[in-house]
Amino acid sequence: MSIDQGDWDDGARASASTLLARAAAAVRHADRRLAEAIDDFFLADDSRLDDRTRAALAATLTAMIAVVENDLRRRVVTHLAGADPALANRVDGGAPVLGRLVSSGLLRDSDLMRELIARTRQDLLVDLLPALPPDEIGSASLLARLAGSADASVADAALALMATESRRRGLADSNRLDRTELPAELHHRLVWWIAAAIREQLGPSAADRMIVEAALRALADHDEGDRLESAATRLAATIDPQPTELATVLTHALGDRRVALVVALLGHALGMDYATMRQIVLEGGVQLWLALRGAGLDRATVARIGLSLCEADPRRDVEAFADQLEAIAAISPDEARGALAPLRLHPDFRAAMADLEKRR
């Protein structure tokens, strides 16, 4: 066998170039994995997602991308089926875009992941909270009683929350969604990312215009108000519990494990948006205790809510909470509301102030 360099044909050179490129890519991949492993090793325990949260988050994200992708592909195929069956088949048979979106880094979007992580933790908290016995909260659940209210607006808002909760629970049972239930801005980003990934698979084609039209129609069909969080916010505003009623309503909502309603009721009482109040409830600590006192809740109610949340979340230190309880109760509602005043500002305003501060 000759080893003369002149015997190397173009095919061999191309193969050699491919191997060298793969080797370089493997080195970069190994360096990236090492960097990620180092980051993970030094991550503080209270910042690391537990296995259950990680699995639920992955299931939610996968299902969310699948429902948008399937909807876009279906819309495009419907328009192309008669005019270009071959192209329609390419659209319909394309590989799922999840891997491409992950590798692109687009899904590392901080706003999207903040929403998904908070939503996942909120949904998991529902299963972990201890349910109060019926003799403490009444024979029927709070939502069932509100749904039977003589006030039609209260009944309708309660039924809407029950429906959205049932739909959200369906993800845990089937790992499938029939809508993203994202805020409009985040849904907007996700739809266009997925549309771009579908187009990338096809290259420039007659499907371009159809993909754009499909995305626009998907955006038009999105109803931000048809989310669990929005339904809970509407119900809290509709029942509008007075300060003397709030402790009872909150206790019953917590006993029913209606986490979204607990968040919405506290947010309504303090004039905070849902996302901010949800983060306070999920993180716990001093901001939550200030929120409970700012809402005018007495020591017994603060203790009940705090102990329930500590029991549901092993990251919370029940002994530290017990030690702080007297100091928490000593803070007046006015003092607590004053301390939380910056969090009652519009979230975009807070974000703008934070961006400005970084550039000082």
Order of alpha helices (4+ residues) and beta strands (2+ residues): alpha-alpha-alpha-alpha-alpha-alpha-alpha-alpha-alpha-alpha-alpha-alpha-alpha-alpha-alpha-alpha-alpha-alpha-alpha
